[in-house]
Amino acid sequence: MLALVLLSCDGTGSAADTPPGTTVAETGDPASDSGADTADTADAGDSFDPFSLAAEVSEAEIAATIQELQAFGTRYTFSDGDEAAAAYLVGRFESLGLEVLRDPFVVDGEQVENLVAEVPGTVDASVVYVFSAHYDSTSNAAETDAPGADDNASGVAAVLEAARVLSGRPLAYTAWFVLTGAEEQGSLGSAHLTEWMVEQGVDARGVIAPDMIGYWPLGNDDAMDILGDPASAALVADMEAVANELGVPNQTWIDHQYCYGDDHTNFQNAGFPAITPMDCVEAHNVRGSEEETPHYHRTTDTIDTLNLGFTTRVAQVTTVTFATWVQPQR
């Protein structure tokens, strides 16, 4: 179970020494690496089909989350909107009955927070799976107008929807629902969190970190991108299998040089297998691609540009995939 000890961070994102008395909350011993080798050690008779959860994923809930985050005007790290959005997100987790642990760090003199909500496992709480997205935004007018509907209110909506669907059920293994700050300044929030996880020996077996799953350049003819690396190839295969079962077009990326520096790569570099679903890998990385993202980091990244139907189908994939890892029990 999570006992989050805060680390301070200087303006470049490097961790400093932890001052005494900086524990936010203690709900048990820190997670260790002594858990089961795989998540299939739970009693199969106590679990149920995670695919049944797909029908519980709600387009209305996803749309409401994106709209409410957009309504802050900007969630730029150095704005009041970022702080207000964090408070809103704490409230969303608490409305699900989840305690939120705040992990503050400093970027260029500004205090920023990661938010961590935990559902402890009932079979082996030391085995942890993470569903994470960054909540900050940026644009060509970041201080005043950065709606960030796709980047990354869409990813946050997926995390909150999985938390809503899963938080009321006993889970075999511990689930962390994580929202990180200061991603647009160099993924500083995930760097801060993963440094602590390594120090504490957290046994995180898998991470899903969606970053932009709302725009879909090719509309309903698009395919979700599932990015990993060789160390997370099994997790990519898990999500691919779920997408195929749910009839969601997809393509996978394992041996590639794309999207490095996003949150998921901080988890990977720290030794935690991590994957990210996205809507725009080719638009951002593949020369000559027919995909384009004209609203990326612009004031026009608003909910009216998103394909909420396709986004919901992708959120079904991410929720079910995460469920196959944490194994909800009857």
C-alpha positions as CSV (number, residue, x, y, z in Angstrom):
1,M,0.0,0.0,0.0
2,L,1.0,3.5,-0.7
3,A,3.0,5.6,1.8
4,L,3.9,8.6,-0.2
5,V,7.0,10.5,1.0
6,L,7.4,13.8,-0.7
7,L,10.5,14.8,-2.5
8,S,11.4,18.4,-3.3
9,C,12.4,19.3,-6.8
10,D,14.4,22.2,-8.2
11,G,13.5,24.2,-11.3
12,T,15.2,21.7,-13.6
13,G,13.2,18.8,-12.2
14,S,16.1,17.1,-10.3
15,A,15.2,15.7,-6.9
16,A,16.6,17.3,-3.8
17,D,17.1,15.8,-0.4
18,T,13.8,15.0,1.4
19,P,13.3,17.2,4.5
20,P,12.1,15.6,7.7
21,G,8.3,15.4,8.2
22,T,7.2,15.6,4.6
23,T,5.0,12.5,4.6
24,V,1.6,13.4,3.1
25,A,-0.2,10.3,4.2
26,E,0.5,6.8,5.3
27,T,-2.0,4.1,4.5
28,G,0.3,1.2,5.2
29,D,3.8,0.0,4.4
30,P,5.4,1.2,1.2
31,A,4.9,-1.1,-1.8
32,S,7.7,-3.6,-2.2
33,D,9.0,-5.8,-4.9
34,S,7.9,-9.0,-3.2
35,G,4.7,-9.5,-5.0
36,A,3.6,-12.2,-7.4
37,D,5.5,-12.7,-10.6
38,T,2.3,-12.1,-12.6
39,A,-1.2,-10.9,-12.0
40,D,-2.7,-14.3,-12.7
41,T,-2.1,-15.6,-9.2
42,A,-5.5,-14.4,-7.9
43,D,-8.1,-17.1,-7.5
44,A,-9.7,-17.3,-10.9
45,G,-13.0,-18.3,-9.2
46,D,-13.2,-14.9,-7.5
47,S,-12.7,-12.7,-10.6
48,F,-15.1,-11.9,-13.4
49,D,-14.8,-11.1,-17.0
50,P,-13.2,-7.6,-17.3
51,F,-14.7,-7.2,-20.8
52,S,-18.1,-6.7,-19.1
53,L,-16.8,-3.3,-17.9
54,A,-16.6,-1.9,-21.4
55,A,-20.3,-1.2,-21.3
56,E,-19.9,0.9,-18.2
57,V,-17.6,3.4,-19.8
58,S,-19.7,6.5,-20.5
59,E,-19.3,9.0,-23.4
60,A,-21.3,11.5,-21.3
61,E,-18.8,11.2,-18.4
62,I,-15.8,11.6,-20.7
63,A,-17.3,14.6,-22.4
64,A,-18.2,16.2,-19.1
65,T,-14.7,15.8,-17.8
66,I,-13.1,17.3,-20.9
67,Q,-15.6,20.2,-20.9
68,E,-15.0,21.0,-17.2
69,L,-11.2,20.9,-17.6
70,Q,-11.4,23.1,-20.7
71,A,-13.6,25.6,-18.7
72,F,-10.6,26.6,-16.6
73,G,-9.4,28.5,-19.6
74,T,-5.8,27.4,-19.1
75,R,-4.1,24.7,-17.1
76,Y,-0.6,26.1,-17.8
77,T,1.8,25.1,-15.0
78,F,2.5,28.7,-14.1
79,S,-1.1,29.9,-14.0
80,D,-3.9,29.9,-11.4
81,G,-5.9,27.6,-13.7
82,D,-3.4,24.8,-13.1
83,E,-3.9,25.1,-9.4
84,A,-7.7,25.3,-9.8
85,A,-7.7,22.3,-12.1
86,A,-5.8,20.3,-9.5
87,A,-8.3,21.1,-6.8
88,Y,-11.1,20.1,-9.1
89,L,-9.5,16.8,-9.8
90,V,-9.0,16.1,-6.1
91,G,-12.7,16.6,-5.8
92,R,-13.4,14.2,-8.6
93,F,-11.4,11.4,-6.9
94,E,-12.9,12.2,-3.5
95,S,-16.4,11.9,-5.0
96,L,-15.5,8.3,-5.8
97,G,-14.5,7.7,-2.2
98,L,-10.8,7.7,-2.9
99,E,-8.2,9.4,-0.7
100,V,-5.9,11.6,-2.8
101,L,-2.3,11.9,-1.9
102,R,-0.6,15.1,-3.1
103,D,3.0,15.0,-4.3
104,P,4.3,18.6,-4.6
105,F,7.4,19.6,-6.3
106,V,8.8,22.9,-7.5
107,V,9.3,24.1,-11.1
108,D,11.0,27.5,-11.6
109,G,9.8,28.6,-8.2
110,E,6.2,27.4,-8.7
111,Q,4.8,24.6,-6.6
112,V,3.1,22.0,-8.7
113,E,1.4,18.8,-7.7
114,N,1.0,15.2,-8.8
115,L,-2.2,13.6,-7.5
116,V,-2.3,9.9,-6.6
117,A,-5.5,8.0,-5.7
118,E,-5.1,4.4,-4.6
119,V,-7.3,1.3,-4.5
120,P,-5.4,-1.2,-2.4
121,G,-5.3,-4.8,-3.7
122,T,-7.1,-7.5,-1.7
123,V,-5.0,-10.4,-2.9
124,D,-1.5,-8.8,-3.0
125,A,-1.4,-5.1,-2.2
126,S,2.3,-4.9,-2.9
127,V,1.8,-5.5,-6.6
128,V,0.9,-2.1,-8.2
129,Y,-0.5,-1.1,-11.6
130,V,-0.6,2.6,-12.6
131,F,-3.0,4.5,-14.8
132,S,-1.6,8.0,-15.3
133,A,-2.2,11.1,-17.4
134,H,-0.9,14.7,-17.2
135,Y,-3.5,17.4,-16.4
136,D,-1.5,20.5,-17.4
137,S,-1.9,22.2,-20.8
138,T,-0.1,24.7,-23.0
139,S,-0.8,26.6,-26.2
140,N,0.4,29.6,-28.3
141,A,-1.2,31.8,-25.6
142,A,-0.5,29.5,-22.7
143,E,-0.9,31.9,-19.8
144,T,-4.4,32.9,-20.7
145,D,-5.9,30.4,-23.2
146,A,-4.8,26.8,-23.3
147,P,-8.0,24.6,-23.3
148,G,-6.0,21.4,-23.8
149,A,-9.1,19.3,-24.7
150,D,-7.1,16.7,-26.5
151,D,-3.8,17.4,-24.8
152,N,-4.5,16.1,-22.3
153,A,-8.0,16.5,-20.9
154,S,-8.8,13.4,-23.0
155,G,-6.2,11.3,-21.2
156,V,-7.3,12.6,-17.8
157,A,-10.9,11.7,-18.7
158,A,-9.8,8.1,-19.4
159,V,-8.1,7.9,-16.0
160,L,-11.1,9.2,-14.2
161,E,-13.5,7.0,-16.1
162,A,-11.4,3.9,-15.2
163,A,-11.4,5.1,-11.6
164,R,-15.1,5.5,-11.6
165,V,-15.7,2.0,-13.1
166,L,-13.2,0.2,-10.9
167,S,-13.1,2.0,-7.6
168,G,-16.2,0.5,-6.2
169,R,-15.0,-3.0,-6.7
170,P,-12.4,-5.1,-4.7
171,L,-9.3,-5.5,-6.8
172,A,-6.8,-8.3,-6.6
173,Y,-3.8,-6.0,-7.1
174,T,-3.3,-2.3,-6.2
175,A,-4.4,0.3,-8.6
176,W,-2.9,3.8,-8.7
177,F,-4.9,6.4,-10.6
178,V,-2.3,9.2,-11.1
179,L,-2.6,12.7,-12.6
180,T,0.8,14.4,-13.1
181,G,1.7,18.1,-13.4
182,A,4.3,20.0,-15.5
183,E,4.4,17.5,-18.4
184,E,4.6,20.4,-20.8
185,Q,7.8,21.6,-19.1
186,G,9.6,18.4,-19.8
187,S,7.5,15.6,-18.1
188,L,8.7,16.9,-14.7
189,G,5.8,15.4,-12.7
190,S,6.3,11.9,-13.8
191,A,10.1,12.2,-13.4
192,H,9.5,13.3,-9.8
193,L,7.1,10.4,-9.1
194,T,9.2,7.7,-10.7
195,E,12.3,8.8,-8.8
196,W,10.3,8.2,-5.6
197,M,9.0,4.9,-6.8
198,V,12.5,3.6,-7.5
199,E,13.7,4.8,-4.1
200,Q,10.8,3.0,-2.3
201,G,11.1,-0.2,-4.4
202,V,7.6,0.0,-5.6
203,D,6.7,-3.2,-7.5
204,A,4.8,-1.5,-10.4
205,R,4.2,-4.2,-13.0
206,G,2.5,-2.1,-15.7
207,V,1.6,1.5,-16.5
208,I,-0.9,3.0,-19.0
209,A,-0.2,6.7,-19.7
210,P,-2.6,8.1,-22.3
211,D,-1.5,11.4,-23.9
212,M,-4.0,12.7,-26.5
213,I,-6.8,10.2,-27.3
214,G,-9.5,12.7,-28.4
215,Y,-8.8,14.2,-31.8
216,W,-8.3,11.3,-34.3
217,P,-6.9,12.9,-37.4
218,L,-8.6,10.4,-39.8
219,G,-11.9,10.5,-38.0
220,N,-13.7,7.2,-37.7
221,D,-11.3,5.6,-40.2
222,D,-8.4,6.2,-37.7
223,A,-6.7,3.6,-35.6
224,M,-5.5,4.0,-32.0
225,D,-1.7,4.0,-31.7
226,I,-0.3,1.8,-28.9
227,L,3.3,2.7,-28.0
228,G,5.7,0.7,-25.9
229,D,9.3,-0.5,-26.0
230,P,10.8,-4.0,-25.9
231,A,10.5,-4.2,-22.1
232,S,6.8,-3.4,-22.3
233,A,6.0,-5.5,-25.4
234,A,3.8,-7.9,-23.4
235,L,1.7,-4.9,-22.2
236,V,1.4,-3.6,-25.8
237,A,0.2,-7.1,-26.7
238,D,-2.4,-7.0,-23.9
239,M,-3.9,-3.8,-25.1
240,E,-3.8,-4.9,-28.7
241,A,-5.7,-8.0,-27.8
242,V,-8.3,-6.0,-25.9
243,A,-8.7,-3.6,-28.8
244,N,-9.1,-6.4,-31.2
245,E,-11.7,-8.1,-29.0
246,L,-13.7,-4.8,-28.7
247,G,-13.4,-4.2,-32.4
248,V,-11.3,-1.0,-32.1
249,P,-8.8,-0.5,-35.0
250,N,-5.2,-0.2,-33.7
251,Q,-1.6,-0.3,-34.6
252,T,1.4,-1.0,-32.3
253,W,4.8,0.6,-32.0
254,I,7.5,-1.2,-30.1
255,D,10.9,-0.7,-31.9
256,H,10.6,3.0,-32.7
257,Q,12.1,6.3,-31.8
258,Y,8.8,8.3,-31.4
259,C,7.3,10.3,-28.6
260,Y,10.2,10.0,-26.3
261,G,10.2,12.5,-23.4
262,D,6.5,12.0,-22.7
263,D,5.4,10.7,-19.3
264,H,5.4,7.0,-20.3
265,T,9.1,7.2,-21.1
266,N,10.0,8.3,-17.6
267,F,8.3,5.2,-16.3
268,Q,10.2,3.1,-18.8
269,N,13.5,4.7,-18.0
270,A,12.9,4.0,-14.3
271,G,12.4,0.3,-15.1
272,F,8.6,0.2,-15.0
273,P,6.9,-1.3,-18.1
274,A,4.8,1.4,-19.6
275,I,2.7,1.9,-22.7
276,T,0.7,4.9,-24.0
277,P,-2.3,5.0,-26.3
278,M,-2.4,8.0,-28.6
279,D,-4.3,9.5,-31.5
280,C,-1.4,11.1,-33.5
281,V,1.9,9.2,-33.6
282,E,2.2,9.4,-37.4
283,A,1.1,13.1,-37.5
284,H,3.9,14.1,-35.2
285,N,6.7,11.7,-36.3
286,V,6.3,10.1,-39.7
287,R,7.4,12.2,-42.6
288,G,4.8,12.2,-45.4
289,S,2.0,11.0,-43.1
290,E,-1.5,11.9,-44.2
291,E,-2.4,12.6,-40.5
292,E,-2.3,16.2,-39.2
293,T,-3.0,17.7,-35.8
294,P,-3.7,21.4,-36.5
295,H,-4.9,22.1,-33.0
296,Y,-1.9,20.7,-31.1
297,H,-0.6,23.2,-28.5
298,R,-3.0,25.8,-29.9
299,T,-5.9,27.8,-28.5
300,T,-8.1,25.8,-30.8
301,D,-7.6,22.5,-29.0
302,T,-11.2,22.5,-27.8
303,I,-13.8,19.8,-27.2
304,D,-15.7,20.6,-30.4
305,T,-12.8,19.4,-32.5
306,L,-12.8,15.9,-30.8
307,N,-14.3,12.7,-31.9
308,L,-15.9,11.7,-28.6
309,G,-17.4,8.5,-30.0
310,F,-14.0,7.1,-31.0
311,T,-12.5,8.5,-27.8
312,T,-15.0,6.5,-25.7
313,R,-14.2,3.3,-27.6
314,V,-10.5,3.9,-26.8
315,A,-11.4,4.5,-23.2
316,Q,-13.2,1.2,-23.2
317,V,-9.9,-0.4,-24.4
318,T,-7.8,1.3,-21.7
319,T,-10.3,0.5,-18.9
320,V,-10.6,-3.1,-19.8
321,T,-6.8,-3.5,-20.3
322,F,-6.2,-2.0,-16.8
323,A,-8.9,-4.3,-15.4
324,T,-7.2,-7.4,-16.8
325,W,-4.1,-6.3,-14.8
326,V,-5.7,-5.4,-11.4
327,Q,-8.3,-8.1,-11.7
328,P,-11.6,-6.9,-10.1
329,Q,-13.1,-9.6,-7.8
330,R,-16.7,-10.7,-7.3
